[in-house]
Amino acid sequence: MTFTVNDTVWQLRFVNPRDKNLRRSDGSLCLGLCDNNLKTVFIADNQPPDKEEHILCHELCHCICFEYGFLIDIELEEWLCNFMADHGKEIIYLVDDLLWNLKKRAV
């Protein structure tokens, strides 16, 4: 599956949890990985839907950071990606609800 961030095409691939593409630079395995060189997000294919959604959101945040040149310390980037994975939907739904109510009031 492909998706685009800032005019760059990325791939989304669901792979075996032991796939080499889920290895971090320190050799440890993870459940999701954003590879900027391959322009591919890899996600372990054995995750329950809620965990899969969380991992996908986290990795997409890394894509956004890469594509918009948001270069920060990796610990801070991980914190940001976790924050968005934990609260991003709540923020978007709240914005949608508030904007819908503002438009309704204006009419």
Secondary structure, DSSP 8 states (H G I E B T S, - for coil): -EEEETTEEEEEEEE-TT-GGGB-TTS-B-SEEEETTTTEEEEETT--HHHHHHHHHHHHHHHHHHHTT----HHHHHHHHHHHHHHHHHHHHHHHHHHHHHHHHH-
